[in-house]
Amino acid sequence: MNWAQLGKLLAAVLLVQAVYWLAIDRPLFHADPGAAPPLVTASDVAAARLTTPSFTEAATARFEPVELPWTHCCDTAVFAVRMTFTLDRVPADGLGIFPNLQTDNYKLAVNGSPIVVHGRMEPGNGSFHGQIRTLARMPSGLLKPGTNTLTFITLRDGFPYTDVFEPLIGDYAALEHYTARKLFLAGPFYLLTGGLLGLLGVIATIMMFRSDDWRFAAWLSLLCAGFVANAGYFLWLDPPVDGWGRMLAFFAIYQLIPAAMLCFIDSWTGRPVPWLQPITMAVYLGVVAVIAWHIYHVPMPAGFDVPAMIWIWYLGASAVAVVARLAWHFATRAEDRLLESALMTVIAAALLMDAAVEWFPELQWPGDNVGNSAVFLLLAMTAAFLTRNFRLFQSQGALNAMLQEKVTQREAELAEAAVREQALVRSQAHDEERRRIMRDLHDGLGSQLMTMMLSARLGEADPPKVAEGLQGVIDEMRLMVDSMDSVGESLEAALATFRARIQPRVEAAGLAFSWSQPATLNAPDLGPRDVLQVFRIMQEAVTNALKHLDL
């Protein structure tokens, strides 16, 4: 284990963790909003079940006293919740009200005059505008000194629980300042996150086709898609599904994010665990199928409570798997991608904290850490990845220059290899030529000179025989010279040389010389050695004829 590299990694992890949690997360998401402004207390709370979501029916409904917070379970329900508050005087600018409800949609009236009406309220065909936190203004013209009445009409369709908490009522400007961060995180932040991560998802999709590490890009694209779907869940308040379909979408989206995160980290390591990614997605699909069956076939509240418990277990198991995968990677491989590694640990820490919030609510830790951190961490992660090994955004000229440099380098390598190959072939040819000459010297000249030497030692070296032997030696030397000249290049050249050498010898012997050769030889293509062998056979034939000629 490289302890120096491990120390650098640990330092980078601690630094990035501190920067995110202290400089980004705390001031943006969990800063102290300050002291709450003076609030007006609501009292005399009562609830009545309605058949239609109308203020007209609410005016004549039979209300039963309830206490806040108030919860109803477990069916599709339309309720009217009435409460009062008292004013000594009416503020000139009116008052603000921050409703605190857990419903699909709601209407709000002050002293019988509606001030909040959004979307549809029909059971089975309602919208989900109640999922967005809003700050409403109660105009001074609708208020009066003394007792004022608030009437909420709520709709729950699918999700089994209707929850009503005490609203915040006070000076509008003071409430606006006090709830500004909460309102931003409940609406515009999702829009910002969805837009940025949607763009990042498009870039990741392009990276799948332009980067060598396409699996990393594919899982990054799916992870971004999960966060975009999460933002869309809160922003798309009138989807083409009912409450049960939206409830299923909630569980599917919230479980897709940790599943994609585990596969994303496994791919990022560069050494994916065999079958981990397909098994993770298979488990995800199986869990979603079980949840869908409970939502549509099991009566409420078990139809929701069991999927919620499955989700908590799944979230905890995913968090442990992500942390274990990162720990195993860092323990078994020297990692030099310090910034990316540190960012991965922040992602894992955020997921682990969200799992702890669900498992141990008594800790009262802030939730949705993964959703809050996603846009910052994934953008930083992608920037680090692109800086390290991705060339998508280079200009065309830069890409052409890079490619030309690679081509030039490759051409130089090929030229060098060709020169080496030619030198090797030339060296082999020279070696072969030397061996051939040595063989010819041994078999030709050497044999004839040895015969002449033996004849001289035995006293048989008479002048005619010596002259004949010397002529043979001269002929053999000429053949060797011809083999190194251009005689062996073609049969025509060999025949021309043969005629030039033989004709004087024949005529010197007192014979007439006659040469007949067609203009074009229809001879097969012969190599140099074959041509020289033909030359040698013809020369030997003429020599033997002259030798044995009886003149």
N, C-alpha and C positions, 0 to 999 in steps of 0.2 A: 504494500500500500504506500502511495506517495503522500507522506504526511504534509509536505509543503503545499502540494496542490490541494489536499483536503483542507488545510488551513485557509487557503485563499477562497475556496468554495464556501466554507463556514462564514468567513468575514463578509463575502458578497451576500449570502443569505440573510445574515443579521442586518446588514445595511439596508437592503431592499425591503425587508419586512418592516423595519423601523420607519422608513420613508413612507411606505404605503399606509400602515396603520396609524401613524402619528401625524403625517403631513397631508394625507389625502382622505382616508376614511373618517377620522375623527372630526376634522373641521367641516367636511362636506355632508356627512350623513348623521353624525351623532353629537354635534356641537350642542351645548346647552342653549336652549332658546331664550333663556332668561326667565325672569319672574312672570307668571301669568298676569294678564291685565285684570282689573276688577271685573268679576263675572256676576251675572244675574242668575239666581238659583231657580230651577224649575221645580214645581211641586204639583200635588194633586194629579198624579199620573194615573191614567186609566186606559184600558184597551178593549176593543170590541172587534169581533170577527165580522167581515163584510162579505156579501155575495158579489158585489161589483165594486171596482175601485173608484168610487165617486164621493165627493164631499157632500153631495145631497143625501146619500144613504148614511154617511157618517153622522150627519146632523140629527138623524132620528134613531141611530143605533143605540143598543143597550151596552153601556160601558161598565166594565168591572175594574175596581181599583187594582193596580199592580205597583210593584216597586222596581226602580231602576238599579242595576241593569235588569232588563226583562228578556226572557228567552222563550220562544215557542218551538215545539217539535211535534210532529215530524211529517207534515204533508204540505202540498201546495196550498198556500194560504194568502188571503188578502185581509189585512188588519188596519184598523184605525187606532192610532195611539194619540191620546190627548193629554196635554199638560198645560199648566198655567205658570205665569211669572208676573211679578208685581213691579210697577214703576211708580216712583214718587213724582217724576216728571218725564216728559217725552224729550229725548235729546233732539236738537235741531237737525242733526244729520242721521237720525234714526239709529238703529243698532245692527250689529252683525250677528249671524248665527252660523255656527259650524256644526252641522248635524253629525251625529256619531252613531251610525247604523250599520248593521250587517244584513243587507237585503239586496235582492236583485234590482229593484227599482222602488222609487217612492215619490210621493207628492207632499208638498208642505204648504199649509195655509196659516196665515196670521189673522186672528180675529175674523175668520171666515173668508179671507181674501187670499187666493193662491199666489205664492211667490216663487215656488220651485215646481216646475212641471217639465219633465224630459221624457221623450220616447214613449213606449207603449206599456200599458199596465195590465193587459189581458192575460189571464192564466193560460199557459200553453202557447202564447204568442207575445210574450213580453220582451222588452229589451232590458239591458243590464246597466243602465245609467246610474243606478244606485251604487255601483262598484267604485265610482270615482268620488274622491273627497272634494267637496266644494265649500266655498264660503259665500253665503248668501246675505244680501242686505235686506233688512226690514225697514222700509221707508217710514219716516216720521208720521206720514199721513195715515198709516195703517195702525199706528200705536196709540195708546191712550193712557192717561194716568190711572193707576189702580191695577186691576187684574186684566191681563192679556192672555189669550188662549192660542196655543200652538196645536195644530192637528196634522199629524203625519198619517199618510195612507201608504202602507208597505205591501210589497209583493215578493213572495218566495215561491220559486217554481223549479223543483229539482233538488237543490241543496236543502236539507231538511230543517235547518235552524234559522229562525228569525231572531236577531239580537238587536235590542234597542238600548243604547246607553244615553246618559244625560248629555244634552247638547251644550256647547259652549256659547254663551250669549253675553255680549259686551259691546264696547265701542268698536265700530267697524275697522277703523284704522289701526287700533291697537291689536285687534284679533288678526288682521291681515299681516301685521308684522310678526306676531307670535306664531302663526301657523304657516308662514311663507315657505319654510323648508319642507314641512310636511306636505303642503299642497304641490310644491315643485316635484317632490319624489313620487307623488301619486299620479302625476300626469305628464308634464313636459319632460321629466327625466326619462320616462319610458319611451317617449317619442325620440329624444336625443339618442338614447341607447340603441333603440331599434334601428334608427337610421344609420348610425355609425357602424354597428355590427352587421347590418345588412350590406353595407358597402364593403366591409371587410370580408364578408362571406362571398361576395362576387369576386373579389380579388383572390381569395383562396380557391375558388372554383377555377379561375384562370390559371392559378399556380399548379393545379392538378395536371394541366396539359403542357406547362412550360418548365416545370421543375422536376429534377430527378427524384426528389423525395415526394412523390405524389400522394403517398398514404398520409403523410403529415398534413398536406394541404386538404385532403379529403375529409379527415376528421376535424380539422379546423373549420372547414366549411359547414359540416354538420353541427358542430358546437355553436357556431354563429347562428345557424338556422334555429337551434333550440332557444337561444336568447332572443332572437327576433320574434319567434312564436310566443315567448313569454311576454314580451312587450306588447305584441298584438292582442294577447289575451286581455290585457287591461285597457287597451286603447280601442279595440273593436267592440263597441258596446251594443251592436245590433247584428250579431252573426246569424247565419241561416241555420241555427240549431236551437233546440230548446234547452232548458236548464240541465237536463240529464246529459245531453251531448256536450254542453260546456263544462260540466263537472268532469266528464271523461277526458276532455281536452286538457283540463287543469292537471290531472294526474299524469297523462301521457307526456305533457311538456315538462313538468317538473322532474320526471324520472329520466327523460331523454338527456337532460343536461349532465347529470353525473355519469351516465353511461357513456356519452360521447366524450366527456372529460377523461375518463379512464383510458379509452381507446386513443385519445389524442396524446396523452402523456406516454402511453406505451409505445406509440409510433415515434414520438419525439426522441425517445432514448436511443434509437438507432438499432436496437436489438429487441424487437418485439417478442414477447413470450408466445410460444406456439399456441395457437387456438384461443388465446385470451380475447382477442377482439371479436371473432365470431361468437364465442360463448357469451361474452358480455351482451351483445346485441340480441342473441337468442333469449337470454334471461330477461332482458328488458321487454321484448315482445311477449314473452310468456306472462310476465307480471301484469302488463297492460291488459292482456286478454282476461286474466283472472279478475282484475278490477272492473273491466267492462261487464263481465258476467254478474258481479255483485251489484253494480249500479242498476242494471236493467232487470234483474231477476230476484233480488233480495229486498224485502220490505225495509223501509227506513225506520229507525236510523242506522240499522246494521248495514244497509246498502251503501252508506257513506262511511260509517265508523270503521268497518273492516278494511276498505280500501285506504282509509287514512292511516290505519296501523301498518298495513303493508307498505305504504309509502315511507313511513318513519323507519321501518326496518330496512327497507331498500336504500334509503338515504344514508343510514348509518353504515351499512355494509359497503356501499360505494365509497364513502369517505375513508373507511379503513383500507379498502383495496387501493385507492389512489395513494394514500400515505405509504402503504407497504411497497407499492410498485416503485415509487420514487426512492424510498430508503434502500431497497434492494439494488436499484441502479447505481446510486451513489456509493454503496458499499462494495460493489463488484467491478466498477469501472472508473478509471481516472477521467474525470469530466472537466474539460477546459472551457465549456460554454457557460461562463460564470453568470452572466446577466440572465440568460434564458433559464438556467437552473434555479436562480433565486426567484424569478417570476413564477416558475412552476411551483415552488414551495409556498408562495403566497396564495396561489389558486387552491392548493391542497389545504392550506390552513383555513381559508374561507369556507370551503366545503365541510371541513371538520367542525367548524364553529356552528354552521347551520344545522348539522346533525346533532350537535350537543344541545342546541336550543330546543329541538324537538324532543330529545330524550330526557333532558333535565330542565324543564321550564322554570324550576325554582331558582336556577342560576340568574335568570332575568338578563341574559345576554342579548344584545341586539341581533335581530334576524336579517335574512335576505342578504347575507354578506357576499354570496356568490353573484347575485344579480347586481349588487352595487359595484363590485370590483371588476365585473366582466369587461366593461368597455375600456377601462384603463389597462388592465393586465393583458388582454388579448391584443390591443393595439401595440403596447410595448413589446409583447412577445413577437408579434409579426414583424415589427420594425427591426428587432434584433435578428430575426431569422433572415429577413431580406438583406440586411446589411452584410450578413455573413456569407450567404451563398446563392443569392437570387439575382438575376440580371434582367428581369422583365422590364424595368423602367429605364433601361439605358436607351439613349437615342439610337436612331438607325445608323448614323455615322459611327458611333462608338461600337455598335455591334459589328458593323462591316469591318472596322479596323481590327477588332478582336479576332474575327474570323480570318481576315487576311493574314494577321500575324501567325495564327495557328497553321494556315495553309503554307505560308512561307517556311515556317519551321519544319513542317512535315516534308515539304519538297527538298529542303536541305538535308534532312535525314535520309530521304530516299536516294538523293544524288550521292551522298557519302556511301550509302550501302551499295549503289551501283558501281562506284569506283573500286570499292573493296572487292566486289564480285569480279570485275574485269581484271583486277590485279591477280586475283586467285586463279582465274581461268588462264591468264597469260603465263603465270608461274607454272601451272600444271602442264600447259602446252610446251613450254621450254624444257621442263623435266622429261616429258615424253620424247621430245626431239633429241635430247642428249642420250637417252636410253637407246633410241633407234640408231643413232650414229655409232654408238659404242657397239651395238649388236652387229651392225653392218661391217664395222672395222674388224670385229672378231670373226664373223662368219665368212666375210669376203676376202679383204686384203690379208688378214691374218692367216687364213687357210692357204691362200696361194703363196705367200711369202714363206710359210713354213714348209710347203712342198718344195719350193726352189732351194731352200736351205738344206733340206735333207738330201736332195739330188746332188748338191755341191759336195756335201760331206761324203757321199758314197762314190764320188768320182764320175757321176753320170750327168754333170752339168755341161752338156755340149752346147755350142752357141745357138743352134736353131731352137732347142728347148728353152734356153734362157730367154731368147727373144720372144718366144711364144708366151712364156710366163710373165715377162715384163709387160707385154701387150695386154694380157688379161688384167694385170694390176692396174695399168693405166685406164682400161675400160671401167674397172670397178670404181676407181677414184672419180672418173667422170660421172658415173651414176650417183655417187654420193654427193658430188657437187650439184648435179642436177636436182637431187632430192631437196637441196636447200635453196634452189633457185626457182624459177617459174615453170620448169618443165613439167612438174607434177600437177600443175593447175588444171590441165585439160588433156584429152587424148590427142587433139590436133597439134598442140604444142610439142608433145612428146614425139609424134610422128615426124614433125618438121626437124626437130633436133636429131632424131635417129637418121633421117635421110642425109643431113649435112655431115654426119660423122661416118656413115657407112659407105657412102658413094665413093670417096677418095680411096678407101681401103680396097673396095671391090675392083675399081679401075686400076689401082696399083698392082693388083694380082693378075692383070692382063685380061680381065673379063669385062664384057659390056654390062652396063648398069641400066636397068629399066624400072621405072617407078610408076605405078598406076594407083590413083587415089580418087574416089568420087568427090564431087564438089561439097556434098553434104554427107557427113557420116551419120547413119541411123544407129549409132551405138548407144547403149544405156549410159545413164549418168554414173561415172566412176569417180571414186574418191582419189585423192593424191597418191596414196599408197598403192591402190589398185593400178593406177596409170603407170607408176614406176615399175610395178611387177610386169606389166605388159611390155614396157620398154626393155626390161632385162631379158625377158623371154625372146623377143625379136633379136636383140643383140647377141644372145647366146647362140641362137639358130644360125645367124650369119657367120659368127666366129667358128662354129663347128663345121659349117659348110666349107669355109676357106681352109680350115685345118686339114680336112680329109680330102680336099680336092686333089686329084692326080693330074698334075700338069707336066 
